[in-house]
Structure formats: C-alpha cells, structure tokens
C-alpha cells in the first residue's frame, strides 16, 4: 500500500509541474500535462528506469539521497518533503540550515498591514523582512539587511530604539536558538553565531545552560521613540512552519495615544 501511495504522489506532483517551473523551455505542446519522466529523472540525478519503477510501485525502497533528489526535482516545500519521506517509510533528515529568505506571499502580507508594524525572523533570529511601519517604529539599522535580533540582544550589535522587553526577550531568544541548533546541526552560519554569542555574553552562556522553554505567543513592550514618545505595544507571533520562520505583528490598543502615534508614523514618508 505504501508503495502505491508513493507512486501516486510522484505521478501527481510530476503532472503538476510545467517545464518552465524547473527552468526548462516549454517547447512543443505535450500530449499529457507536466514533466516527462526522463526530464524529472535527470533533474533528480537518477536513471530513468529507476524512476519509472518508483512511479509504477515496483522499485526498491528509496534511500534518503534518492528522496532528497526527488524533493528538489519536484520543487517540494519542506512540509511536502516530509510527506514524501513518510510515504517512503523513512525519517526526513533536517534541512541544511535556516531559511534566510521570505516567501513572496508572506512579504505581500506585510504590505497589506498599513497600521501594523511587522517583521519576519528566521530560525536564527535574522531579520529577513519587515514593512515600512516597522522601520519607522524601531528605526536604527533595521533596513540594512544585517540585523540579527539575537546578536543585538546579547552582543549589542546594531542600533534600534530602546525597548523595555530586553530582559524578557533573552530566554525567548535562547529557547528558539536551542530548537534551531537541534534542527540544523550542520549549518555553519548558525554554528558561528552560537559561538559568537557564547564567547561574547556571559548572560547567554548562563541562559543556554538553563535550557529555557518558550512557545511563541503574546507579549507587550514599551518603545521610547524619538519622534512620537513612548509607545505601549502588543507583539503577537504568527508561524510560517514550512520555513521555520516567525511573523511578529506589532500593534497598539485601539483608541490609545500609542495607536494614534502608530497611525501618524504609518503616514510619515520613510
């Protein structure tokens, strides 16, 4: 039964791909939709005969290398990759490292939140996206593309407007970085960051040994803004599980001076 389910999944995914989806010319019209078996086998770095046997539920149990090749050739999302491994009766190994780019639909969501400041962080707390109001609220070097909230918190790297939540944020950062270290044990960028944090912050080392546990949720913070004064803000997290990223939505209670200040900042040209 498992072989048949794997075969059906492969056939359906192959039929849903167009040549231009994988960088191939569209060429002449095709009798059947999707990629040819020969094209997919080449993209997955395997023989055509082996791939045909997988689609016909006749092949041997594929190895992790074969499954990774298929996942890449079929342009599977991380969740779909995990599903492929489950169908093959194998445990999906973790991805190589944190996803450090934001999906277009997530970026577009940020643009549709005119009076909500929003940022997206990867699993290592690198800032991968933000909207104009977030830049206006937090200022500093937010827009330079190098901001990492973990290094800012423990090493003082970068500049942003002062916030009241630094003490509470420390255990949250360490809990998430511990999860990232478990998921991406071979990522050199993450390993280098953890080494810098350990070397540069006694507080980080102590928290790391404490093994804090924290789930994303609601927090409040106060930001001292040089233009509009003190802002009392709510921070709520939305997860992007397929990329192990978090979208943080920053708002103010309706009708408060902070809400009016956010509205003002949203309409100030950046």
One Martini backbone bead per residue (centre of mass of N, CA, C, O) as a GRO file, in nm:
protein
  270
    1UNK     BB    1   0.057   0.063  -0.021
    2UNK     BB    2   0.295   0.260   0.005
    3UNK     BB    3   0.390   0.239  -0.288
    4UNK     BB    4   0.131   0.352  -0.417
    5UNK     BB    5   0.137   0.629  -0.275
    6UNK     BB    6   0.408   0.718  -0.384
    7UNK     BB    7   0.342   0.691  -0.684
    8UNK     BB    8   0.106   0.892  -0.687
    9UNK     BB    9   0.260   1.137  -0.588
   10UNK     BB   10   0.462   1.151  -0.821
   11UNK     BB   11   0.261   1.179  -1.053
   12UNK     BB   12   0.114   1.434  -0.954
   13UNK     BB   13   0.359   1.622  -0.932
   14UNK     BB   14   0.459   1.596  -1.224
   15UNK     BB   15   0.188   1.697  -1.358
   16UNK     BB   16   0.214   1.993  -1.203
   17UNK     BB   17   0.460   2.047  -1.386
   18UNK     BB   18   0.637   2.282  -1.558
   19UNK     BB   19   0.907   2.346  -1.732
   20UNK     BB   20   0.942   2.646  -1.622
   21UNK     BB   21   0.956   2.560  -1.315
   22UNK     BB   22   1.264   2.413  -1.390
   23UNK     BB   23   1.410   2.568  -1.646
   24UNK     BB   24   1.248   2.480  -1.897
   25UNK     BB   25   1.140   2.462  -2.199
   26UNK     BB   26   0.834   2.429  -2.338
   27UNK     BB   27   0.789   2.401  -2.631
   28UNK     BB   28   0.604   2.170  -2.732
   29UNK     BB   29   0.327   2.027  -2.719
   30UNK     BB   30   0.160   1.807  -2.495
   31UNK     BB   31  -0.018   1.522  -2.431
   32UNK     BB   32   0.074   1.562  -2.136
   33UNK     BB   33   0.099   1.679  -1.839
   34UNK     BB   34   0.397   1.790  -1.757
   35UNK     BB   35   0.657   1.609  -1.699
   36UNK     BB   36   0.883   1.405  -1.792
   37UNK     BB   37   1.046   1.139  -1.679
   38UNK     BB   38   1.324   1.214  -1.797
   39UNK     BB   39   1.337   1.497  -1.668
   40UNK     BB   40   1.311   1.418  -1.371
   41UNK     BB   41   1.547   1.222  -1.352
   42UNK     BB   42   1.763   1.432  -1.418
   43UNK     BB   43   1.699   1.629  -1.183
   44UNK     BB   44   1.739   1.373  -0.964
   45UNK     BB   45   1.983   1.190  -1.035
   46UNK     BB   46   1.860   0.945  -1.218
   47UNK     BB   47   1.732   0.690  -1.357
   48UNK     BB   48   1.470   0.620  -1.552
   49UNK     BB   49   1.411   0.331  -1.460
   50UNK     BB   50   1.392   0.390  -1.160
   51UNK     BB   51   1.163   0.596  -1.173
   52UNK     BB   52   0.951   0.420  -1.311
   53UNK     BB   53   0.935   0.211  -1.079
   54UNK     BB   54   0.826   0.410  -0.870
   55UNK     BB   55   0.562   0.486  -1.032
   56UNK     BB   56   0.491   0.156  -1.040
   57UNK     BB   57   0.556   0.016  -0.762
   58UNK     BB   58   0.862  -0.153  -0.814
   59UNK     BB   59   1.059  -0.036  -0.635
   60UNK     BB   60   1.274   0.022  -0.417
   61UNK     BB   61   1.369   0.150  -0.137
   62UNK     BB   62   1.443   0.463  -0.095
   63UNK     BB   63   1.674   0.677  -0.032
   64UNK     BB   64   1.761   0.975   0.095
   65UNK     BB   65   1.899   1.074  -0.162
   66UNK     BB   66   1.666   1.020  -0.353
   67UNK     BB   67   1.451   1.189  -0.204
   68UNK     BB   68   1.600   1.458  -0.225
   69UNK     BB   69   1.604   1.464  -0.533
   70UNK     BB   70   1.296   1.464  -0.567
   71UNK     BB   71   1.231   1.715  -0.400
   72UNK     BB   72   1.389   1.909  -0.584
   73UNK     BB   73   1.259   1.839  -0.862
   74UNK     BB   74   0.950   1.894  -0.741
   75UNK     BB   75   0.942   2.145  -0.553
   76UNK     BB   76   0.930   2.101  -0.250
   77UNK     BB   77   0.826   2.154   0.039
   78UNK     BB   78   0.898   2.081   0.355
   79UNK     BB   79   0.626   1.934   0.403
   80UNK     BB   80   0.640   1.759   0.143
   81UNK     BB   81   0.905   1.623   0.208
   82UNK     BB   82   0.806   1.479   0.461
   83UNK     BB   83   0.585   1.320   0.312
   84UNK     BB   84   0.769   1.162   0.126
   85UNK     BB   85   0.921   1.011   0.350
   86UNK     BB   86   0.675   0.874   0.476
   87UNK     BB   87   0.591   0.710   0.224
   88UNK     BB   88   0.890   0.566   0.231
   89UNK     BB   89   0.963   0.500   0.539
   90UNK     BB   90   1.112   0.773   0.633
   91UNK     BB   91   1.325   0.993   0.786
   92UNK     BB   92   1.353   1.324   0.786
   93UNK     BB   93   1.594   1.520   0.747
   94UNK     BB   94   1.722   1.798   0.806
   95UNK     BB   95   1.790   2.079   0.705
   96UNK     BB   96   2.069   2.261   0.646
   97UNK     BB   97   1.906   2.536   0.721
   98UNK     BB   98   1.797   2.826   0.758
   99UNK     BB   99   1.562   3.027   0.625
  100UNK     BB  100   1.677   3.346   0.450
  101UNK     BB  101   1.390   3.378   0.314
  102UNK     BB  102   1.097   3.518   0.181
  103UNK     BB  103   0.793   3.474   0.094
  104UNK     BB  104   0.590   3.643  -0.114
  105UNK     BB  105   0.322   3.616   0.054
  106UNK     BB  106   0.446   3.735   0.311
  107UNK     BB  107   0.536   4.007   0.199
  108UNK     BB  108   0.249   4.094   0.110
  109UNK     BB  109   0.124   4.097   0.391
  110UNK     BB  110   0.288   4.334   0.504
  111UNK     BB  111   0.164   4.545   0.295
  112UNK     BB  112  -0.145   4.492   0.429
  113UNK     BB  113  -0.032   4.657   0.709
  114UNK     BB  114  -0.050   4.985   0.768
  115UNK     BB  115  -0.104   4.972   1.118
  116UNK     BB  116   0.126   4.739   1.120
  117UNK     BB  117   0.393   4.615   1.255
  118UNK     BB  118   0.638   4.405   1.070
  119UNK     BB  119   0.820   4.097   1.115
  120UNK     BB  120   1.080   3.864   0.996
  121UNK     BB  121   1.214   3.558   1.128
  122UNK     BB  122   1.441   3.335   1.165
  123UNK     BB  123   1.575   3.068   1.347
  124UNK     BB  124   1.832   3.288   1.413
  125UNK     BB  125   1.713   3.594   1.415
  126UNK     BB  126   1.692   3.690   1.138
  127UNK     BB  127   1.615   3.958   0.934
  128UNK     BB  128   1.400   3.912   0.636
  129UNK     BB  129   1.153   4.113   0.713
  130UNK     BB  130   0.969   4.429   0.653
  131UNK     BB  131   0.793   4.713   0.719
  132UNK     BB  132   0.770   5.051   0.726
  133UNK     BB  133   0.663   5.069   1.021
  134UNK     BB  134   0.894   4.917   1.154
  135UNK     BB  135   1.108   5.123   1.078
  136UNK     BB  136   0.969   5.361   1.228
  137UNK     BB  137   0.962   5.231   1.516
  138UNK     BB  138   1.282   5.116   1.535
  139UNK     BB  139   1.492   5.190   1.345
  140UNK     BB  140   1.800   5.234   1.263
  141UNK     BB  141   1.936   4.925   1.103
  142UNK     BB  142   1.696   4.760   0.985
  143UNK     BB  143   1.754   4.811   0.652
  144UNK     BB  144   2.053   4.656   0.598
  145UNK     BB  145   2.035   4.321   0.623
  146UNK     BB  146   2.196   4.251   0.932
  147UNK     BB  147   1.984   4.189   1.132
  148UNK     BB  148   2.012   4.046   1.469
  149UNK     BB  149   1.839   3.986   1.757
  150UNK     BB  150   2.043   3.818   1.920
  151UNK     BB  151   2.295   3.998   1.888
  152UNK     BB  152   2.161   4.249   1.995
  153UNK     BB  153   2.085   4.145   2.279
  154UNK     BB  154   2.392   4.021   2.367
  155UNK     BB  155   2.606   4.227   2.184
  156UNK     BB  156   2.496   4.510   2.060
  157UNK     BB  157   2.416   4.486   1.771
  158UNK     BB  158   2.319   4.752   1.655
  159UNK     BB  159   2.029   4.974   1.590
  160UNK     BB  160   1.766   5.067   1.819
  161UNK     BB  161   1.513   5.145   1.983
  162UNK     BB  162   1.420   5.149   2.290
  163UNK     BB  163   1.336   4.870   2.516
  164UNK     BB  164   1.160   4.683   2.777
  165UNK     BB  165   1.210   4.355   2.673
  166UNK     BB  166   1.498   4.237   2.718
  167UNK     BB  167   1.475   4.036   2.956
  168UNK     BB  168   1.244   3.858   2.835
  169UNK     BB  169   1.390   3.794   2.554
  170UNK     BB  170   1.626   3.610   2.621
  171UNK     BB  171   1.486   3.326   2.667
  172UNK     BB  172   1.349   3.324   2.393
  173UNK     BB  173   1.601   3.314   2.221
  174UNK     BB  174   1.732   3.057   2.339
  175UNK     BB  175   1.503   2.859   2.281
  176UNK     BB  176   1.514   2.894   1.971
  177UNK     BB  177   1.817   2.827   1.928
  178UNK     BB  178   1.797   2.539   2.034
  179UNK     BB  179   1.607   2.439   1.816
  180UNK     BB  180   1.793   2.510   1.579
  181UNK     BB  181   2.034   2.328   1.664
  182UNK     BB  182   1.869   2.062   1.633
  183UNK     BB  183   1.783   2.104   1.325
  184UNK     BB  184   2.088   2.253   1.243
  185UNK     BB  185   2.385   2.103   1.301
  186UNK     BB  186   2.531   2.186   0.994
  187UNK     BB  187   2.521   2.496   1.018
  188UNK     BB  188   2.761   2.739   0.993
  189UNK     BB  189   2.612   3.002   1.068
  190UNK     BB  190   2.492   2.907   1.336
  191UNK     BB  191   2.752   2.814   1.473
  192UNK     BB  192   2.890   3.093   1.466
  193UNK     BB  193   2.680   3.244   1.631
  194UNK     BB  194   2.696   3.076   1.891
  195UNK     BB  195   2.995   3.132   1.941
  196UNK     BB  196   2.967   3.438   1.973
  197UNK     BB  197   2.770   3.435   2.210
  198UNK     BB  198   2.944   3.275   2.409
  199UNK     BB  199   3.196   3.466   2.399
  200UNK     BB  200   3.021   3.758   2.452
  201UNK     BB  201   2.807   3.611   2.675
  202UNK     BB  202   2.724   3.527   2.991
  203UNK     BB  203   2.417   3.525   2.976
  204UNK     BB  204   2.393   3.324   2.748
  205UNK     BB  205   2.537   3.087   2.886
  206UNK     BB  206   2.338   3.062   3.122
  207UNK     BB  207   2.079   3.020   2.957
  208UNK     BB  208   2.170   2.772   2.802
  209UNK     BB  209   2.196   2.592   3.061
  210UNK     BB  210   1.885   2.631   3.147
  211UNK     BB  211   1.684   2.559   2.923
  212UNK     BB  212   1.461   2.720   2.797
  213UNK     BB  213   1.099   2.744   2.763
  214UNK     BB  214   0.925   2.857   2.458
  215UNK     BB  215   0.633   2.990   2.324
  216UNK     BB  216   0.471   3.148   2.105
  217UNK     BB  217   0.326   3.481   2.170
  218UNK     BB  218   0.221   3.714   2.392
  219UNK     BB  219   0.339   4.057   2.407
  220UNK     BB  220   0.493   4.337   2.570
  221UNK     BB  221   0.599   4.680   2.491
  222UNK     BB  222   0.837   4.954   2.524
  223UNK     BB  223   0.892   5.247   2.323
  224UNK     BB  224   1.138   5.499   2.269
  225UNK     BB  225   1.046   5.759   2.069
  226UNK     BB  226   1.178   6.049   1.926
  227UNK     BB  227   0.893   6.155   1.788
  228UNK     BB  228   0.632   6.009   1.976
  229UNK     BB  229   0.740   5.855   2.207
  230UNK     BB  230   0.573   5.647   2.402
  231UNK     BB  231   0.522   5.294   2.335
  232UNK     BB  232   0.246   5.070   2.363
  233UNK     BB  233   0.290   4.727   2.283
  234UNK     BB  234   0.193   4.457   2.075
  235UNK     BB  235   0.300   4.105   2.048
  236UNK     BB  236   0.246   3.883   1.770
  237UNK     BB  237   0.262   3.542   1.657
  238UNK     BB  238   0.338   3.400   1.340
  239UNK     BB  239   0.365   3.105   1.166
  240UNK     BB  240   0.616   2.952   0.930
  241UNK     BB  241   0.666   2.626   0.917
  242UNK     BB  242   0.805   2.564   0.635
  243UNK     BB  243   1.050   2.791   0.737
  244UNK     BB  244   1.096   2.857   1.036
  245UNK     BB  245   0.913   3.118   1.092
  246UNK     BB  246   0.842   3.461   1.211
  247UNK     BB  247   0.559   3.671   1.266
  248UNK     BB  248   0.558   4.004   1.386
  249UNK     BB  249   0.295   4.178   1.544
  250UNK     BB  250   0.259   4.537   1.584
  251UNK     BB  251   0.052   4.692   1.829
  252UNK     BB  252  -0.228   4.888   1.948
  253UNK     BB  253  -0.456   4.997   2.138
  254UNK     BB  254  -0.744   5.117   2.084
  255UNK     BB  255  -0.752   5.472   2.139
  256UNK     BB  256  -0.463   5.527   2.190
  257UNK     BB  257  -0.178   5.703   2.175
  258UNK     BB  258  -0.024   5.474   2.031
  259UNK     BB  259  -0.220   5.442   1.794
  260UNK     BB  260  -0.186   5.731   1.690
  261UNK     BB  261   0.119   5.709   1.645
  262UNK     BB  262   0.111   5.483   1.435
  263UNK     BB  263  -0.060   5.637   1.231
  264UNK     BB  264   0.145   5.859   1.188
  265UNK     BB  265   0.388   5.680   1.097
  266UNK     BB  266   0.236   5.550   0.849
  267UNK     BB  267   0.226   5.865   0.707
  268UNK     BB  268   0.530   5.885   0.704
  269UNK     BB  269   0.779   5.937   0.517
  270UNK     BB  270   1.071   5.719   0.450
   0.00000   0.00000   0.00000
